[in-house]
Amino acid sequence: MSLEELRAKIDALDAQILQLLNERAKCALAIGEIKRNHNAQYYVPEREKSIFDKVRAENPGPLPDSSIKAIYREIISAVRALENPLKIAFLGPRDTFSHMAALKIFGSNAEFLPVSTVDDIFTEVERKRADYGVVPVETAMGGGVSDTLDRFISSDLKIINEVMLHVSQNLLSNSPLEDVKRVYSKSQPFVQCRNWLKANLPNAELIETTSTAEAARIAASEPGAAAIASTLAAETYSVRILIRGIEDSPNNFTRFFVIGRHMAKPTGNDKTAILCSITDHQGALYELLRPMSEEGINLTRIESRPSQRRAWEYVFFIDMMGHVEDAHIKNALDRLAKQSKELKILGSFPHGELED
């Protein structure tokens, strides 16, 4: 086929795609009306996971599965905005990795509310000023995020989804590398990129800012300045990406939870997170873990935190494979409740995927 014929074919396909997208939107709006009449949730993570899994399984190529998921995420986000626009609280400012995580989950058609602390995210959702919140819970390099874990102790909100975001640090500047004299960023990116900076910019002044987004804003207009920040910040502030992926470790991931006021339904590939406290005595931790072991449950994480109620009293945060409605999970938790001072189910949610 000639170039003109191929372009004509693309135009015809675009017309079909546009018609089908609007047909899909009409169906979704009808579903939204049913949800409204039954006071149902507009964000249903288990349903979205089933859609993503189905379209990827049926994908014949050449588009990669990651692209198919990204396209459908935006389709779902656009249609959901027609049904009921969602307000999402996240750890601000905008154009940071927390903002990127929120976009990976809800797409670009949600209303995003940047707040200054993790506690504020919980508060916005609890007081119904936001529909959902996105909170960092764990980093591959530094372990659990204490502010998030501690807030779960006092909150009744539920975990309804998770995402693991690959945190790739980039050097942004509108000056050539050889002219960079100052590098702006937060303290953590400087630590994560220490070896690269020492090898490539040994004489540059490292200047801390309140956020990586603020660093990108400065680098956009200051000659001889660079920033360590996200690709999203580069796009927002029109700063060139000089070098991608300057972090010293390629396994730099941050895990985020979506928090809300309802429990997600089973998908067949889920996790359950709980919080429990036990009386301090010999063999107490063994007794805590035994029901899970005897029920054949795979624990993916366990971490202790001070209870905030009494000195030297601790609570345990435990993640396990399975949904709270699964029989073996329910049996284990029933047994655990009998030997615990407190047992709180933080949520069951679809097993998250690694996102670049």
C-alpha positions, 0 to 999 in steps of 0.5 A: 500500500502507498503512503496515502492509502495507509494514511486513509486506512488509519483515518478510517480506523480512527473513526471506528475507534472514536465511535466505539469509545463513545459507545463504551462511554454510553454503557459506562454512563448507564452503569453509573446511573445504576451505581448512583441509585444503589449508592455503589462505589464508582472506583472498583479496583477489582473490576479494573484489574479484571479489565486490564488482565483481559485486554492484555491476555487478548492483545495480539500485538504489536503494541506491548501489554504495558501500552495497552494497560496505559491506554485503557487506564486513561479510557477508564479514567475519562469515562469515570470522570463523566460518571462521577469525578473523583478527588484524590489526595496525595503527598504533594506537591505536584509532579513528584513520585507520589503524584506519578503513583496517583496518576498510575492508579486513577489516570489523568482525569481525576481531580488531584489534591496535593497535601503536605503530610501523610496525616493530611491524606488520611484526614481528607479522606476521613472527612470526605473532602477526598474520595481516596488517598494515595500514601507511600507505605514502603521503599525498597531501599529504606523499608516501611514509611513510619508516618503511614504505618502509625496513622493506620493505628488510629484510622478506620480507613481501608486499603483498597489497592496498591501500586509499586512504582519504579523510582527512576531519578533523572538529571534535568537541565536546560544547560549542557552537562559540562556547564552544570555548576549547581544541582537542586533536589531533596536529600533522598535523591542526593543519597540515591544518586551519590555515586553518579554525582561523584563520578560525573559532577564532582565539583557541582554544588548540591542544594536541597529544596522542599521537593523535586518538583521545586528543584525542576522549577528552579532548573528550568530558568537558572543557567548552570543549574540542574535538578534531580527529579521525575520525568513528570516534573521535566514535562511540567516545567519544560526542562530537558532530561539530560540523563535518565536513570542516574540512581545508583541502584536499579531496584529503587521501588516505592510501594503505595496504598490507595486508602478509602472507606470500603473494602475491595472484593476478591479478584483471585490474586489478592493481598490482605493487610492486618494490624495486631498486638499481642501480650509480651511473653515468651514465644508470643511472636511464634504463637502469632505466626503459627495460625498463618503457617498452619493454614499455608498462608504466604506472608509477604511482610511483617513489621513492628511499630510502637503502639503509641499507647503504652511504653514498650508495647508494639503492634505488628503490621502483616501482609499476606497473600489472599483475600479476607473472604478466602476460607483459609485466611478467615480461619487464620484470622479467627484463630489470631483474634482469640490470642491477640489484644487487638486485631484490625483488618486494614484491607484486602486488595488486588496484588499490585504490579510494578509500574515504570 
